[in-house]
Amino acid sequence: MTAFIEAASPHVMNTYGRVPIALARGQGSRVWDVNGKEYLDGLGGIAVNTLGHNHAKLVPALQDQITKLIHTSNYYHSPLQEQLAAKLVELSGMQNVFFCNSGLEANEAALKIARKFGVDKGIAKPEIVVYEKAFHGRSIATMSATGNPKIYSGFGPLVEGFVRVPMNDIEAIKKATEGNPNVVAVFFETIQGEGGINPMRVEYLQQLRKLCDERGWLMMIDEVQCGMGRTGKWFAHQWAGIVPDVMPLAKGLGSGVPIGAVVAGPKAANVLQPGNHGTTFGGNPLAMRAGVETIRIMEEDGLLQNATTVGEHLKAALQRELGSLPGVKEIRGQGLMLGIELNKPCGALIGRAAEAGLLLSVTADTVIRLVPPLILTTVEADEIVAKLTPLVKAILAE
């Protein structure tokens, strides 16, 4: 009998409250730990593993790319950068793209675009409207734009230049910015991820687009978590029929290979010029190939429709099994980005679900977050519900 391998990382900095399992391999929407235990992946690497694990079309493409070029630098043109940029422009209706390595970096670049956009118009201290409960990253600037004190406490002083408002209240943003000539942009997630799967209403997004146009502001939409097909459209804001001026992307774009992007429309496309911004690793051939192939496979395999179909099935099943329980406040979200809000903290569910063979997360203390691979089947969705239901009932009974 093989000895049990304990999950431990004594030489790794202790920055995460980890579940005591160590994952070794994956296939489709399932992963196995070093001791051979199987888990259904309801977290998808936090909305990253678009195509699941060990995808039969993605893996050979990445193997092929590794034999050609992994990295050069941005001193030179990259055909794969242009290929992926052209595709993102086509899907978004925007104009051009800057590539980086992560959502944080994409959001940081967006903030720099907004500031330079303002400075170029003669505004000495540009200000950006951001939202309560928002999460944009953990760098000093993106942390300052984030609306969660747990993220930024202990790291002051924060970067100034942000005006914070509540979601889905157009009068609140008008009031907060009234008479302020320094506002240059509005920055938000269409569906807040870390903040608790909080969606912006379609009519609010449309009102916001109109307000940005009237006041000459950039509309900057952080689609890092809710983009790349997760809601059933390429980008979650497309349900409102609007187009942003700046759109950071990351997570699902490379299906696990680190990648970030900032897509810009005409108002923002030429703000950054040579020397204004850059990256060493961003846009390297391996990451670009991952992005190109991820989108190709998503189109070939109809994964946007799958996100809609399976997402509706999963949400309905969760509503049926959990929706009427005392203590379940709301089941919300769209496509395969769903949150179940309880009336009490439920962080203990992360470990308990893992014991039951299900990977998920809890965000904003009380919201169970499900962001599985977009290849999830209805059978697997039912399995998520079957594993999760008794766990939720137990924690509510405590």
Phi, psi and chi 1 to 4 in degrees:
 res  aa     phi    psi   chi1   chi2   chi3   chi4
   1 MET       -  133.2 -178.1  177.3  171.7      -
   2 THR   -72.5  137.1  -53.3      -      -      -
   3 ALA   -68.8  145.1      -      -      -      -
   4 PHE   -67.4  132.2  178.5   82.3      -      -
   5 ILE   -99.0  119.0  -57.6  171.3      -      -
   6 GLU   -78.9  139.3 -175.5  179.0   -0.8      -
   7 ALA   -83.3  117.0      -      -      -      -
   8 ALA  -155.0  149.1      -      -      -      -
   9 SER  -138.6   68.9  -53.7      -      -      -
  10 PRO   -65.3  -21.1   22.2  -32.8      -      -
  11 HIS  -100.5    2.9  -63.3   93.4      -      -
  12 VAL   -98.3  135.8  177.0      -      -      -
  13 MET   -57.4  138.6 -163.5  174.9  -71.5      -
  14 ASN   -84.5   68.4 -174.6   30.3      -      -
  15 THR  -102.5   -1.3   53.6      -      -      -
  16 TYR  -130.1  142.4  -54.7  101.6      -      -
  17 GLY   -85.6   90.2      -      -      -      -
  18 ARG   -84.3  147.0  -61.4 -177.5 -165.8  -96.4
  19 VAL   -73.1  138.4 -179.7      -      -      -
  20 PRO   -77.2   57.3   29.4  -36.0      -      -
  21 ILE  -134.9  154.0   58.4  175.6      -      -
  22 ALA  -125.6  118.1      -      -      -      -
  23 LEU   -85.6  141.3  -59.4  177.3      -      -
  24 ALA  -116.2  -35.2      -      -      -      -
  25 ARG  -158.2  165.6   64.2 -175.9 -178.2   89.5
  26 GLY  -145.9  159.9      -      -      -      -
  27 GLN  -152.4  119.8 -175.7   64.1   52.6      -
  28 GLY    63.9 -127.1      -      -      -      -
  29 SER   -97.3   20.6  -65.7      -      -      -
  30 ARG  -126.4  150.2  -62.6  178.3 -169.3  -84.3
  31 VAL  -132.9  160.0  -68.3      -      -      -
  32 TRP  -128.2  142.9  -73.0  -98.2      -      -
  33 ASP   -89.2  179.5   68.1   20.1      -      -
  34 VAL   -66.1  -15.9  -68.7      -      -      -
  35 ASN   -99.4    5.0  -64.8  -59.7      -      -
  36 GLY    91.1    0.8      -      -      -      -
  37 LYS   -73.7  139.6 -179.0  174.7  177.1  176.2
  38 GLU   -97.0  142.9  178.7 -177.0  -47.9      -
  39 TYR  -133.6  142.0  -54.5   82.9      -      -
  40 LEU   -86.6  127.8 -178.6   56.7      -      -
  41 ASP   -89.3   96.4 -171.3   -2.1      -      -
  42 GLY   -92.9    5.2      -      -      -      -
  43 LEU  -112.6  -25.4 -173.5   58.1      -      -
  44 GLY    54.3   39.2      -      -      -      -
  45 GLY    64.5   30.2      -      -      -      -
  46 ILE    62.8   63.4  -42.0  179.4      -      -
  47 ALA    65.2   26.8      -      -      -      -
  48 VAL  -102.8  -45.0  166.9      -      -      -
  49 ASN   -79.7   69.3  -64.8   96.5      -      -
  50 THR   -49.3  -46.7  -57.9      -      -      -
  51 LEU   -97.7   16.9  -55.4  177.0      -      -
  52 GLY    71.5 -145.9      -      -      -      -
  53 HIS  -119.2  140.9  -54.5  -84.8      -      -
  54 ASN    54.0   47.7 -164.9   29.3      -      -
  55 HIS   -68.1  133.3 -166.4  -76.5      -      -
  56 ALA   -64.9  -22.2      -      -      -      -
  57 LYS   -95.7  -32.1  -66.1 -179.8 -178.1  177.2
  58 LEU   -77.1  -44.6  179.2   66.0      -      -
  59 VAL   -59.0  -47.8  170.5      -      -      -
  60 PRO   -62.4  -34.2  -21.2   32.2      -      -
  61 ALA   -65.9  -41.7      -      -      -      -
  62 LEU   -69.5  -38.3  -63.4 -177.8      -      -
  63 GLN   -60.7  -42.4  -70.9  171.4  -30.8      -
  64 ASP   -60.8  -43.1  172.5   68.9      -      -
  65 GLN   -66.6  -37.1 -174.0   59.0   44.1      -
  66 ILE   -61.5  -30.3  -74.4  169.5      -      -
  67 THR   -77.7  -10.1   67.8      -      -      -
  68 LYS  -105.0  -71.9  -66.3  174.2  177.7  174.4
  69 LEU  -147.4  132.3  -83.0  176.1      -      -
  70 ILE   -98.1  -45.5  -66.1  175.5      -      -
  71 HIS  -148.6  141.5  177.2   78.2      -      -
  72 THR  -123.8 -100.8   53.9      -      -      -
  73 SER  -176.3  174.6   83.4      -      -      -
  74 ASN   -88.4   17.2  -74.3  -56.4      -      -
  75 TYR   -70.8  -18.1  -78.9  152.4      -      -
  76 TYR  -124.1  158.1  -39.7  107.8      -      -
  77 HIS   -68.8  148.5  -72.2  -82.5      -      -
  78 SER  -127.4  111.2  166.6      -      -      -
  79 PRO   -56.5  -35.0  -25.9   34.8      -      -
  80 LEU   -71.3  -33.0  -77.4  166.2      -      -
  81 GLN   -60.4  -46.9  -82.1 -168.9   25.3      -
  82 GLU   -63.8  -38.7  176.0   55.7   27.6      -
  83 GLN   -62.9  -46.5 -171.9  178.4  -14.1      -
  84 LEU   -70.6  -40.1 -178.2   54.5      -      -
  85 ALA   -60.9  -44.4      -      -      -      -
  86 ALA   -60.7  -38.2      -      -      -      -
  87 LYS   -68.2  -42.8 -169.8   64.2 -176.6  177.9
  88 LEU   -65.5  -37.2  -69.8  172.2      -      -
  89 VAL   -63.0  -43.2  164.3      -      -      -
  90 GLU   -61.5  -45.9  174.4 -163.7  -34.0      -
  91 LEU   -71.6  -28.5  -63.3  175.7      -      -
  92 SER   -98.2  -22.3   66.6      -      -      -
  93 GLY    75.2   21.6      -      -      -      -
  94 MET  -105.3 -155.6  -64.1  170.1   74.9      -
  95 GLN  -121.7  -46.5 -173.1  167.1  -38.2      -
  96 ASN  -153.2  176.2   61.6   15.3      -      -
  97 VAL  -140.5  140.5 -174.5      -      -      -
  98 PHE  -110.1  133.3  170.7   80.5      -      -
  99 PHE  -105.0  139.9  -70.2  111.4      -      -
 100 CYS  -140.7 -151.3   48.9      -      -      -
 101 ASN  -117.5  -12.7  -52.9  -75.5      -      -
 102 SER  -160.4  170.1   67.1      -      -      -
 103 GLY   -66.3  -39.8      -      -      -      -
 104 LEU   -56.9  -47.4  178.4  154.7      -      -
 105 GLU   -66.0  -37.0  -70.6  176.6   53.5      -
 106 ALA   -64.4  -42.1      -      -      -      -
 107 ASN   -68.5  -38.1  -74.9  -23.7      -      -
 108 GLU   -61.1  -42.7 -171.3   88.5   20.6      -
 109 ALA   -64.1  -39.1      -      -      -      -
 110 ALA   -61.1  -42.1      -      -      -      -
 111 LEU   -64.4  -37.6  -64.5  175.1      -      -
 112 LYS   -65.9  -39.8  -75.0 -177.1   69.3  173.7
 113 ILE   -59.7  -45.4  -71.7  171.4      -      -
 114 ALA   -62.1  -44.3      -      -      -      -
 115 ARG   -64.1  -44.7  -76.8 -166.3  166.3 -167.2
 116 LYS   -68.7  -36.1 -170.2  165.2 -173.5  -62.8
 117 PHE   -54.8  -44.1  174.6   78.7      -      -
 118 GLY   -69.9  -46.7      -      -      -      -
 119 VAL   -59.5  -40.4  169.8      -      -      -
 120 ASP   -63.1  -23.1  -71.6  -11.2      -      -
 121 LYS   -92.4    3.8  -67.8 -157.0  -60.1 -176.1
 122 GLY    92.3   13.6      -      -      -      -
 123 ILE   -92.7  115.6  -61.5  170.4      -      -
 124 ALA   -70.6  -37.1      -      -      -      -
 125 LYS  -127.9   80.7  -68.6 -172.8  174.0 -178.2
 126 PRO   -63.7  145.6  -17.2   30.3      -      -
 127 GLU  -123.4  149.7  -64.0 -178.2   31.4      -
 128 ILE  -126.2  131.4  -60.1  164.8      -      -
 129 VAL   -80.1  129.2  176.7      -      -      -
 130 VAL  -130.6  178.3  -68.3      -      -      -
 131 TYR  -121.9  151.1  -76.4   79.1      -      -
 132 GLU   -60.0  141.4  -65.7  173.0    0.9      -
 133 LYS    69.9    5.2  -60.2 -177.2 -179.7  179.1
 134 ALA   -68.8  155.7      -      -      -      -
 135 PHE  -138.2  121.6  178.0   82.6      -      -
 136 HIS  -123.7    0.0  -63.6  -65.1      -      -
 137 GLY   137.7 -178.0      -      -      -      -
 138 ARG  -121.9   11.1  -63.4  175.3 -173.6  -87.3
 139 SER   -74.1  171.5   66.9      -      -      -
 140 ILE   -61.8  -41.3  -63.5  -64.6      -      -
 141 ALA   -74.9  -47.9      -      -      -      -
 142 THR   -68.4  -31.2   57.3      -      -      -
 143 MET   -64.7  -37.8 -176.4  178.0   70.7      -
 144 SER   -67.7  -29.1  -58.8      -      -      -
 145 ALA   -81.2  -13.5      -      -      -      -
 146 THR   -79.8  145.5  -71.1      -      -      -
 147 GLY  -101.3   26.1      -      -      -      -
 148 ASN  -122.1  111.8 -178.4   -6.6      -      -
 149 PRO   -56.9  -28.6  -23.8   33.4      -      -
 150 LYS   -63.0  -28.8  -72.9 -175.3  178.4  179.2
 151 ILE   -75.9  -40.1  -59.4  -63.2      -      -
 152 TYR  -105.0   -7.8   55.3   71.9      -      -
 153 SER   -63.4  132.2  -67.6      -      -      -
 154 GLY    92.5    0.4      -      -      -      -
 155 PHE  -123.2   21.4  -63.0  101.9      -      -
 156 GLY   -70.9  167.7      -      -      -      -
 157 PRO   -77.4  146.4   28.9  -34.1      -      -
 158 LEU   -76.7  161.5  -62.4  177.8      -      -
 159 VAL   -71.6  134.2  173.4      -      -      -
 160 GLU   -85.8  174.4   60.0 -176.2   22.4      -
 161 GLY   102.0   18.9      -      -      -      -
 162 PHE  -119.1  137.5  -65.3  104.9      -      -
 163 VAL  -113.1  120.1  178.0      -      -      -
 164 ARG  -102.1  135.1 -163.6  168.6  -55.8  -77.5
 165 VAL  -134.5  161.8  -61.1      -      -      -
 166 PRO   -78.0  159.7   27.2  -33.3      -      -
 167 MET   -74.9  153.6  -72.4  179.4   76.3      -
 168 ASN    61.2   30.3  -68.2  -42.0      -      -
 169 ASP  -137.4   93.4 -175.6  -15.2      -      -
 170 ILE   -67.2  -31.2 -160.5   68.5      -      -
 171 GLU   -68.3  -32.4  -66.4  -52.0  -43.8      -
 172 ALA   -65.2  -40.2      -      -      -      -
 173 ILE   -72.3  -35.7 -172.5  173.8      -      -
 174 LYS   -63.5  -42.4  -71.7  178.1 -179.9  177.5
 175 LYS   -66.9  -42.3 -175.7  177.3  179.1 -179.1
 176 ALA   -67.9  -23.6      -      -      -      -
 177 THR  -110.2    2.0   58.0      -      -      -
 178 GLU   -58.2  126.3 -171.2  176.4   -2.4      -
 179 GLY    72.2   12.2      -      -      -      -
 180 ASN  -104.0  105.5 -175.4  -13.3      -      -
 181 PRO   -79.7   -3.8   31.9  -34.9      -      -
 182 ASN   -90.3  -10.1  -65.7  -34.2      -      -
 183 VAL   -69.0  129.4  174.3      -      -      -
 184 VAL  -122.2  -16.2  -65.1      -      -      -
 185 ALA  -159.7  158.3      -      -      -      -
 186 VAL  -119.3  132.1 -178.9      -      -      -
 187 PHE  -127.8  122.9 -171.5   36.0      -      -
 188 PHE  -160.6  163.0   61.0   91.1      -      -
 189 GLU   -96.6  135.6  -56.2  149.5  -87.0      -
 190 THR   -61.1  -43.8  -41.2      -      -      -
 191 ILE  -125.6  115.9  -57.7  174.7      -      -
 192 GLN   -65.8  127.7  -69.2 -179.8  -24.4      -
 193 GLY   -88.2  -70.7      -      -      -      -
 194 GLU   -62.2  -25.7  -59.8  -64.4  -34.9      -
 195 GLY   -74.8   -7.6      -      -      -      -
 196 GLY   122.1   25.0      -      -      -      -
 197 ILE    55.8   59.9  -45.0  -63.1      -      -
 198 ASN  -104.9  111.5  -55.6  -49.2      -      -
 199 PRO   -85.3  144.4   -1.5   18.2      -      -
 200 MET   -81.6  138.5  -76.3 -159.4  172.8      -
 201 ARG   -71.4  146.6  -66.5 -164.4  -58.2  -93.0
 202 VAL   -55.0  -46.2  163.9      -      -      -
 203 GLU   -66.1  -32.7   60.1  -88.0   23.1      -
 204 TYR   -67.7  -42.8  178.9   74.9      -      -
 205 LEU   -59.3  -40.1  -71.0  166.3      -      -
 206 GLN   -68.3  -39.6  -66.6  165.8  -16.4      -
 207 GLN   -63.5  -38.8  -69.2  168.3  -21.9      -
 208 LEU   -67.9  -40.6 -155.6   50.6      -      -
 209 ARG   -60.1  -42.9  178.0   68.9  -86.7 -177.6
 210 LYS   -63.4  -43.4 -175.6  169.2 -179.8  -76.8
 211 LEU   -63.9  -42.6 -174.0   66.2      -      -
 212 CYS   -61.7  -41.6  -73.0      -      -      -
 213 ASP   -65.1  -41.4  -69.3  -21.5      -      -
 214 GLU   -65.2  -35.7  -71.9  170.7   -6.1      -
 215 ARG  -103.2    0.4  -58.8 -159.8  177.0  175.9
 216 GLY    73.5   23.0      -      -      -      -
 217 TRP   -86.9  153.7  -61.3  -16.9      -      -
 218 LEU   -79.6  133.1  -65.8  178.4      -      -
 219 MET   -94.5  113.3  176.3 -176.3 -104.9      -
 220 MET  -114.9  114.7  -51.2 -157.1  -56.1      -
 221 ILE  -111.2  116.2  -54.3 -174.1      -      -
 222 ASP   -78.2  100.5  175.4  -10.7      -      -
 223 GLU  -104.0   24.7  -70.4  -91.3   -1.4      -
 224 VAL   -58.3  -45.9  167.5      -      -      -
 225 GLN   -97.8  -35.4 -171.5  165.2  154.5      -
 226 CYS   -93.8   -1.9   56.6      -      -      -
 227 GLY   -90.0 -169.9      -      -      -      -
 228 MET    57.5   47.3  -68.4  -43.7  -61.1      -
 229 GLY    85.4   -3.6      -      -      -      -
 230 ARG   -61.5  -32.8 -176.1  141.3  -65.6  -82.3
 231 THR   -96.3   -0.4   66.0      -      -      -
 232 GLY   104.7   -9.2      -      -      -      -
 233 LYS  -121.5  163.3  -73.4 -167.6 -176.4  -69.5
 234 TRP   -56.5  -42.7  -75.2  106.8      -      -
 235 PHE  -132.4  138.3  -46.4  109.8      -      -
 236 ALA   -62.4  -30.3      -      -      -      -
 237 HIS   -67.0  -18.2   67.5  -97.5      -      -
 238 GLN   -66.2  -19.2  -69.5  176.3  -34.4      -
 239 TRP   -63.2  -23.0  -69.1  101.6      -      -
 240 ALA   -94.6   -1.9      -      -      -      -
 241 GLY    69.5   28.4      -      -      -      -
 242 ILE  -114.8  165.8   60.4  170.3      -      -
 243 VAL  -128.3  126.9  179.7      -      -      -
 244 PRO   -77.8  174.5   27.9  -31.9      -      -
 245 ASP   -95.4  -28.2  -58.5  -57.3      -      -
 246 VAL  -141.1  134.8  179.3      -      -      -
 247 MET  -140.6  102.1  178.2  175.8   65.7      -
 248 PRO   -72.6  140.3  -18.8   32.5      -      -
 249 LEU  -132.7  159.6  -60.7  171.4      -      -
 250 ALA  -171.8 -128.6      -      -      -      -
 251 LYS    30.9  -97.6  -71.7 -168.6 -179.5  -72.6
 252 GLY   -70.7   -8.5      -      -      -      -
 253 LEU   -63.6  -30.6  178.1   55.8      -      -
 254 GLY  -112.3    5.9      -      -      -      -
 255 SER    52.2   35.9 -153.2      -      -      -
 256 GLY   119.0  -25.4      -      -      -      -
 257 VAL   -80.5  129.9  175.9      -      -      -
 258 PRO   -59.4  126.0  -24.4   34.5      -      -
 259 ILE  -158.4  142.5 -177.0  173.2      -      -
 260 GLY  -137.5  158.1      -      -      -      -
 261 ALA  -152.4  148.5      -      -      -      -
 262 VAL  -121.5  115.8 -177.5      -      -      -
 263 VAL   -96.6  133.9 -169.5      -      -      -
 264 ALA  -123.1  141.8      -      -      -      -
 265 GLY   -90.8 -177.9      -      -      -      -
 266 PRO   -54.8  -37.4  -26.5   34.1      -      -
 267 LYS   -67.0  -24.1  -79.6  167.8   68.8  175.0
 268 ALA  -118.2   -8.1      -      -      -      -
 269 ALA   -63.2  -27.1      -      -      -      -
 270 ASN  -116.1   16.4  -61.6  -53.3      -      -
 271 VAL   -67.2  -45.9  170.4      -      -      -
 272 LEU   -87.0  130.4  -63.8 -179.2      -      -
 273 GLN  -122.6  167.7  -67.0  -65.6  -47.3      -
 274 PRO   -49.4  129.0  -31.2   37.1      -      -
 275 GLY    96.7  -16.4      -      -      -      -
 276 ASN   -79.1  -27.5  -69.7  151.0      -      -
 277 HIS  -159.9  160.2 -161.4   50.5      -      -
 278 GLY  -175.7  178.7      -      -      -      -
 279 THR  -162.4  145.1  166.0      -      -      -
 280 THR   -79.7  -53.2  -62.6      -      -      -
 281 PHE   -86.5  -23.9  -69.2  104.6      -      -
 282 GLY   -58.5  136.3      -      -      -      -
 283 GLY    75.9   17.4      -      -      -      -
 284 ASN   -69.0  157.2   77.3   48.7      -      -
 285 PRO   -57.0  -36.0  -29.3   37.1      -      -
 286 LEU   -65.5  -46.0 -179.8   61.3      -      -
 287 ALA   -64.5  -40.2      -      -      -      -
 288 MET   -65.0  -40.7  -64.7  -61.3   94.1      -
 289 ARG   -63.0  -39.3 -176.6   72.5 -177.7  -90.7
 290 ALA   -60.8  -41.8      -      -      -      -
 291 GLY   -66.9  -45.5      -      -      -      -
 292 VAL   -59.0  -47.0  167.1      -      -      -
 293 GLU   -72.0  -36.5  -60.9  -65.9  -17.3      -
 294 THR   -58.9  -48.0  -66.2      -      -      -
 295 ILE   -65.2  -42.4  -67.4  173.8      -      -
 296 ARG   -58.4  -46.3  176.0 -176.9   66.7   82.7
 297 ILE   -68.0  -39.3  -64.4  163.0      -      -
 298 MET   -58.4  -42.0  -70.7  176.1   72.5      -
 299 GLU   -69.1  -46.9  -70.9 -178.6  -35.9      -
 300 GLU   -60.8  -39.4  -74.5  179.9    1.8      -
 301 ASP   -96.7    5.7  -65.9   -0.2      -      -
 302 GLY    61.6   42.5      -      -      -      -
 303 LEU   -76.6  -21.1  -67.3 -171.0      -      -
 304 LEU   -66.4  -44.5  -91.4   66.9      -      -
 305 GLN   -65.1  -37.4 -177.3   58.1   52.6      -
 306 ASN   -63.5  -40.1 -168.0   67.6      -      -
 307 ALA   -61.0  -39.2      -      -      -      -
 308 THR   -68.6  -51.4  -63.9      -      -      -
 309 THR   -64.4  -52.0  -57.1      -      -      -
 310 VAL   -71.0  -34.8  179.0      -      -      -
 311 GLY   -63.0  -43.2      -      -      -      -
 312 GLU   -64.6  -40.2  -72.8  173.6   -6.6      -
 313 HIS   -62.8  -45.7  178.8   90.7      -      -
 314 LEU   -65.3  -44.0  176.7   55.6      -      -
 315 LYS   -64.1  -42.0 -169.3  176.3 -176.6 -178.5
 316 ALA   -64.3  -39.9      -      -      -      -
 317 ALA   -67.4  -40.6      -      -      -      -
 318 LEU   -63.5  -41.3  -69.9  166.8      -      -
 319 GLN   -63.0  -41.8 -167.1   67.8   50.3      -
 320 ARG   -65.2  -43.7 -176.8  178.3   65.9 -113.1
 321 GLU   -85.9  -30.9  -63.0  -62.6  -35.4      -
 322 LEU  -119.1  -24.5  -60.7  173.4      -      -
 323 GLY   -57.0  -33.0      -      -      -      -
 324 SER   -94.8    1.3   61.4      -      -      -
 325 LEU   -70.6  134.7  -66.6  178.6      -      -
 326 PRO   -60.0  128.9  -17.7   29.5      -      -
 327 GLY   106.4  -16.4      -      -      -      -
 328 VAL   -94.7  110.1  175.2      -      -      -
 329 LYS   -79.2  -43.1  -66.9  177.9   69.3  174.1
 330 GLU  -164.6  146.1 -172.4 -179.9   14.9      -
 331 ILE  -116.2  118.2  -63.4  169.1      -      -
 332 ARG  -141.1  173.5   58.2  179.7  177.0 -100.4
 333 GLY   117.7 -174.2      -      -      -      -
 334 GLN  -147.9  146.0 -168.2  166.5    8.3      -
 335 GLY    59.2 -134.7      -      -      -      -
 336 LEU  -101.8   46.3  -72.0  171.8      -      -
 337 MET  -136.9   90.8 -176.0  175.5 -175.7      -
 338 LEU  -124.2  146.1  -60.5  175.4      -      -
 339 GLY  -130.0  140.3      -      -      -      -
 340 ILE  -116.9  108.9  -54.2  151.6      -      -
 341 GLU   -91.7  126.2 -175.5  175.3    4.1      -
 342 LEU  -101.4  168.9  -53.1 -173.7      -      -
 343 ASN   -92.6   15.1   65.7   -4.3      -      -
 344 LYS  -152.3  157.6   63.5 -165.7  -66.8 -173.1
 345 PRO   -58.0  140.4  -24.8   35.1      -      -
 346 CYS  -138.5   29.0   55.8      -      -      -
 347 GLY   -57.7  -26.9      -      -      -      -
 348 ALA   -62.7  -19.1      -      -      -      -
 349 LEU   -64.6  -27.0  -87.9  172.3      -      -
 350 ILE   -59.8  -50.1  -60.1  172.9      -      -
 351 GLY   -69.4  -40.8      -      -      -      -
 352 ARG   -65.5  -39.0  -65.4 -178.2 -167.0 -178.7
 353 ALA   -65.1  -40.9      -      -      -      -
 354 ALA   -60.5  -41.3      -      -      -      -
 355 GLU   -60.0  -33.1  -72.6  176.5   17.7      -
 356 ALA   -86.2    2.2      -      -      -      -
 357 GLY    85.9   30.3      -      -      -      -
 358 LEU  -135.5  129.4  173.8   63.8      -      -
 359 LEU   -98.3  128.9  -56.8 -175.5      -      -
 360 LEU  -153.5 -177.9   50.0   71.8      -      -
 361 SER  -137.1  164.5   74.7      -      -      -
 362 VAL  -119.9  129.6  168.9      -      -      -
 363 THR  -127.7  156.1 -171.7      -      -      -
 364 ALA    53.9   29.3      -      -      -      -
 365 ASP    71.5  -35.6  -66.0  -30.7      -      -
 366 THR  -122.9    5.8   58.9      -      -      -
 367 VAL  -116.8  118.9 -179.1      -      -      -
 368 ILE   -77.3  124.7  -57.5  161.6      -      -
 369 ARG  -108.5  128.6  172.3  173.1   50.6  177.3
 370 LEU  -119.6  115.2  -64.5  170.9      -      -
 371 VAL  -137.1   65.6  -80.3      -      -      -
 372 PRO   -73.5  171.5   30.5  -37.0      -      -
 373 PRO   -55.3  149.4  -24.9   34.5      -      -
 374 LEU   -75.5   -1.2  -59.1 -168.1      -      -
 375 ILE   -90.1    1.2   59.8  167.6      -      -
 376 LEU   -52.8  140.5 -166.1   79.6      -      -
 377 THR  -100.2  165.6   65.5      -      -      -
 378 THR   -64.8  -33.6   52.3      -      -      -
 379 VAL   -62.9  -43.5  171.6      -      -      -
 380 GLU   -68.6  -34.9  -70.5  167.0  -22.8      -
 381 ALA   -61.0  -43.2      -      -      -      -
 382 ASP   -63.1  -35.0  -71.5  -21.7      -      -
 383 GLU   -66.8  -38.7 -170.2  179.4  -24.2      -
 384 ILE   -58.3  -47.2  -72.6  175.1      -      -
 385 VAL   -63.7  -42.0  176.8      -      -      -
 386 ALA   -64.1  -37.8      -      -      -      -
 387 LYS   -75.3  -36.2  -70.9  178.5 -177.5  -68.5
 388 LEU   -80.3  -37.3 -175.6   57.7      -      -
 389 THR   -53.8  -53.0  -61.7      -      -      -
 390 PRO   -63.5  -30.4   18.8  -29.0      -      -
 391 LEU   -68.0  -42.1  -60.4  173.4      -      -
 392 VAL   -66.4  -43.2  172.0      -      -      -
 393 LYS   -59.6  -40.6  -71.8  179.1  176.7  176.8
 394 ALA   -66.2  -43.1      -      -      -      -
 395 ILE   -70.9  -31.6 -151.8  160.8      -      -
 396 LEU   -70.9  -27.9  -71.3  174.8      -      -
 397 ALA   -78.6  -14.8      -      -      -      -
 398 GLU   -75.7      -  -68.3  171.0    3.4      -
